[in-house]
Amino acid sequence: MTKIKPIITERHPRDKLLRTDRLPHIWCPGCGLGKVLGAYGEAVLKSGIPVEKHAVVSGIGCTGRSAGYLNVDSYHTTHGRPIAFATGLKVARPDLEVTVISGDGDLATIGGNHIIHAARRNVNITVIMVNNFNYGMTGGQASATTPHNARTTTTRYGNYEYPFNMPFLMRAAGATYIARWTALHIKQITDSILKSFENKGFSFIEVMSPCPKGFGKKNKFREGIHQLRYFESHSYLADEHDLTEHAPSMHPDEDLPIGEFFADGGRIDFLSSQWKVFHKDEK
């Protein structure tokens, strides 16, 4: 009788960064969140920073579940408050590499005030905002980044409001590293996360991602692959792009600028300038 060999003979290199007891994940087929999580894991391994020096904070929502799948110090906080929590963590432990991974509903809408002031203070953290243009977990409602005229459960006849242009908003507020990619650009996302680890100040990375059930089906993207094809055909590399031009749009006649829009690693971050205030007993 032939002995059957196991299909999996060794663990994947990134398995040590995952809480495998919590898999399989809850994300829908065609969602881009697994790609973002994989890019973050790859960046952690390439960074040379010990895993125990990384911490991840997230809020509520589909993207907010990322923290629960990562085998690092991770915190699943209240809706709209991950940046406030991450700021406190960085103040208390400036030696940690603190990353916030959450969605547009959590960061740009409910947490909009926090992200503006964290960028204004230039807090030395990384924020990865996965923008799927709606509240994907709680019913597919419109968020602050839902494109004009897009349909959601709360904008059934099209969104009358214009969305936040998040890279422009972050630049105006004072962020020192700003990039935007789509869920197709895994290598570029990984490279941007690595650069954000090196940046001294507030780093903001927007990743436009499919949401097949919450956003896609209401806007003629029946499967995740259809929205990815849209990103492929409409996105173009525009490093140092004029951020005032337009916010992301899903209009068939408009293109999506992506790239590294701003980098100013030479600026002193808030925590470095305030070190003696928060740590008076340190020499």
JOTA-V158813 format. One record per helix or strand. SS is the DSSP state (hx for helix, st for strand). FROM is the first residue (numbers start at 1). TO is the last residue. If there is no record, write none. Layout:
BEGIN
ss = {SS | SS}
from = {FROM | FROM}
to = {TO | TO}
END
This chain:
BEGIN
ss = {hx | st | hx | hx | hx | st | hx | st | st | hx | st | hx | hx | st | st | st | st | st | hx | st | hx | st | hx | hx | st | st | hx | hx}
from = {15 | 18 | 20 | 33 | 51 | 54 | 63 | 70 | 73 | 82 | 97 | 104 | 112 | 126 | 134 | 141 | 152 | 155 | 166 | 177 | 186 | 203 | 212 | 224 | 235 | 256 | 270 | 275}
to = {17 | 18 | 22 | 47 | 53 | 58 | 69 | 70 | 76 | 92 | 103 | 110 | 121 | 131 | 135 | 142 | 152 | 155 | 173 | 182 | 198 | 208 | 219 | 234 | 237 | 263 | 273 | 278}
END
